[in-house]
């Protein structure tokens, strides 16, 4: 009986491991990109149980252990880059470097959450240069009016569909545009942030919809928006950042494609996952809120802030301009297959 149950669990975990390797965009397959860490823990536990319990090493037990080990290696291949065991992709800023610094807080407020005091306290305590709120509606806009004396440069897109967006900045914003790249009710904000040192930073703030049975049954719209934003970044000569709730995990195929097309770097690689969702369930958390940046920057700090009633934790990142040898290297680059995959994603979403 043990062998049957053990083999059945191994086969189930094999299916859960292999399914997201396909390019299928149906929501339940793409959702399996998320719990790779949790599946790794289950696989490791199953492996330990097998090594402790099994005494008769027949062919069935050997195959079962082989499946479990193979699945564990596959899952870890995706998540290990987001641990301390992997080399850092982004340089830490050198001591004494005070060049153009930019501190950004990204906070998905959760529209029905009305703990505005909690968010305002975080803004007061951590003093970001730029605050980006997601899911913010007219109610949240009214409450955030309290910080406009310190953050006079704003972009306001209040919506009651869970996709509102607000930007509050200490620094001047220029060439601001609010665009609906794929879906008519899902905005993104694009602008330049003018640092006190005179350097302009191109910023893209995004929040595509997730693949889910209650919204989009496929990930086509989300994937296409990420591709379109990445294509805007690729030819740019300015220091660039992209941040927001991507409704995708850092290690997914789509996020990797985004990084290849844009050439942007991920400061989490070699440092940690910085899981921002779900704030209420410690056992089911994933890195859904992201910041990517061009090679012009080094990392000062990156912190997941305390919760304030939302289902997301805020993410606070401070970057510093780091020219020359203090800058990070180039990000990943796309090959022919990546570009063809990107074309296919956009064509499908726009059809």
N, C-alpha and C positions, 0 to 999 in steps of 0.2 A: 504493500500500500504506500509506504514512504516513497519508493522509487517512482510510482505513478504520479503522486502529488508533486514530487520534486521535478520530474520531467515536465509536467504540465506547467508549472510556474516558470521553468526555464524557457519553454516554448512561448508562453505569453510575453515574457520580457524580451524575447527575441523579436517578436512581432512589433512590440512597442519601440524597440531600438531601430529596426529596419524601416518602418513605415515613414518616418520623417526624412529619410534619405532620398525619397522620391521627390519629384518636382510638383506633385499634386498640390493644388492650392485650397482644397476643401478644408474647412475650418478644423475638423477634428484631427486631421493629419498634421496640419501646421501647429496645432496646439501641443502636439507631442514634442515640438522643439523646446518647449518651456521647461518641463521637469527633468532635465537631464541629470542634475545634481541629485534629486530625490531618487531617480531610477538607479543612479550609481550607488547610492547608499543601500537600496534594496538588493542590488546585485552583489555588493560586497557582503551583506549579511547572509544572503543565500549561499554564497561561496563558503563562508566560514561554517555555516551549518552543515554543508556537505562534507567539508574536510573533517569536521568533528564527529559526525554521525555515521558516515558511510564506512563500512568495514569490508564489504564485498565489492572490490573494484572490477566489476564485470563491464562489458562493452557499453551497456546502457548508461551506467553511472559515469563512465569515462566520457562518453559523448555529452551527457548532461553538464558535467563540470566544464567541458570544453566550450559549450554554448555560453555558459555563464561567464567564463573568463573572456571570451570573445566580445560579448555584449558589454562587459565592464570596460574593456579597453576602448571600445568604440565610444561609449558615453564619455569616458574621461578625456578622450582625444579632443572633444569639443569644449569641455569646461576647464581643463587644466590651465590653458592660457590665462584664465581669469583667477589665478591663485598666485601665491608668493613663490611657487615652484617654477615659474616661467620667467624668462628675461623680460624686463620692462621695455615697452615699446616707446614710451615717452620719457625723456630725461627729467630728472628732478632739477629744479632751479638751483643754480649755484649760490652759495652764501654771498651776500652783498649785492646780488643782482636786483636792482630796484627799477629795471626797465619796465615800461608800460605794462602795468598789471591790470588784470580784469577779473573781478570776482562776480560770478553769476550764480544765482539761486533759481532753480527750476522747481515749481511746486504745482502738482495736480491737486486742486483743492477739493474735488468731489462736490459737484454742484449742490446736493442736498445737505452737505456738511456746513453748518453755520457757526463754526468756531473760528470766526475771523480774528478774535483776540489772540488765539494761539499762533496764527500765522504772523500777525503784526508783531508779536513778541519775538518771534524768530528773526524777522527782518530787523528789529531794533537791536537784538543781541549779536547778530552776525554781520550786519551792515554790508549786504551785497552792493555792488555797483549797479547791477542789473537784476531785476526780479521778473521772472516770466511765470505767469500763472496760466494753468490750463483748466478747462471745465468751468471757468469763471463767467457768471452771468451778470445781469443788472444788479442783483443784490450784492454780489461780491464787489462789483465795481464801486458801488456806493460806499462800502466799508473800506475799500482800498484808497478812497479819496483822502484818507487820513495821512497817507505817506507822500502825497504829491508835493508838499513843500520841500521834501528832501529828494524827491524823484520827479523833477518837473518835466522830463521828456517822456512822453507816453504814446503807446499805441493801444487802442481799446476796441476789442471786437466782442462785445457781450452777446452771448447766445444761450438759449435755454435748452439746447439739444445735447449737452455734455461736451460740446466742442468750442465753447467760447475761449478766447485767449486775450491776455493783457500783458503788456510790456511796460515796466516802470524803470527808468534809467536816470542815474545821476549825470550821465554824460549825454551830450547832444546826439541825436539820431538824425540821419539824413537818408535821402533816397528811399523813403519808407514805402513799401507796397504790401497790401493785404491781398493774397491771391487764393483762389480755390482751384488747385492744380488738377484734381481728379474728380472730386465730388463737390456738388454745388453748396453744400452746407458744412464743409470741413475746411476751415481757413488755415493758412500758414502766413507767417509774417517774415518779410525780408527787408533788411536795412543795413546801413553802416552805423557802427558805434564809433564815435570820435573820442579817442583817449586823450587825456590831458597832455600827453607828450606830443600830440599832433598826428599820431598814426591812426588810420582808419581801419577798423576791423569789420569785415563782411559777416553778417549774422543771419542765420536762417532758423526760425523757430517753427517747429512742426508738431502735429498731433494727428496722424492718420488713424482711421478707424480700424479696430482689430477684426480678424476673422472670427466670427462667433454666430451661433444660430439666431441670436437676437439682433444682429446688425448685418454684417456681410457674411454670407455663407462660405465665401472664398476669401483668400487673402489678396486677390488681384488688385483691389483698390489701394490697399496699404502698400503693397510691393511696388506698384507703379508710382505712387507719390515719392517713395524713397529713391527710386531710380531717377525721377525727374529732378529732385533736389540735388542728387549726386552729380547729375550732368551739368547743373548750373555751377557747381563748385569746381569741376575739373579744370576749366581754362582760366580760372581766376588767379590774379597775381597778388591779391591782397591777403593778409592774414585772415583766416576764415574759421568760423565756428558753426556747428550745427548742433542744436540742442532741443530737447522736448521729450514728450512721451511717445515713443515710436510704436507702442503696442507690439513690440517684438523683443526678443531677448538678444543679448550681446553676441551670443555664439551661433545664431541662426544662419542658414544659408543666405537669406535675404539681407541681413545686416552685413555679412561678409561681402556680398555683392555690392552693397552701398559703399563700403569702405574701399573696395577695389576701384569702383567707378569714380569716386571722389578723390581718392588718394589721401583721405584724412586719417588721422591717428586716433587711437583709443587709449586714453590715459589709465584705464582700468587694467589693461593687459600687464601681467606681472605684479599687480597690486591687490586685486580682489574683485569680487563681483559687485559690491555696492548695491545689494538687492533693495529695490524701492517699493515693490508691490508683492504681496499684499501686507499692509501694515498690521492687520489684525491676526494674521495666521503665520507664526514663525516657521512652521513646517512647510509652507507653500509660498515661498518668496522667490521672486525673479528680478533681474535687472531690466526693468521696462523703461526707466527714465535715463536718458543718455546725454553725453556731450562728446562730440568729436571735434578735432581741430587740426589745422594745417601745421606744417613743420616749423612754422615761425615761432611756436610757443614751447616753453618748458612748463612743467607742472610745479606749482607752489604747494597746493593742497587739494584734497578731494574728500568730502565728508558727507555721509548720510546723516541728515539732521533728525531730531526727535519728531515724532508724529504730532499732528494737531487735529485729529478727528477724521482726516481723509483716509482713503484706502491706500494712498501712496505716501511714502516718506519724501520730504523735500531733499534735493541734491544740491550741495554747495561745492562749487569748483573755482579755484583761483589759478589763473594762468599768468605767465610773464613772458613778454617778448624776449627771445633768446637767440639773437643772430649769431651766425658763425658756428663755432664748434660747440657752443652751449645749446644749440637747437637740436630737436629730435630729427631722426632720419625721415626719409620719405615713407609714405604709407604703402600698402599693397597696391599692385597695379593689375588691370584687367587683361585677360587674353582674349582671343577671338571668340571662344565659347562664352565667356562672360558677356561680351558685347551683344552676341546673338541672343543670349538669355534675356538681357535687358530689353532688347527690341521686342522680343516675344511678350514680355510682361506688360510693357506699355501698350502694345497693339491690342492685347486681349482686354485690358482695362478700358481702353478708349473705343472699343468696337461698339 
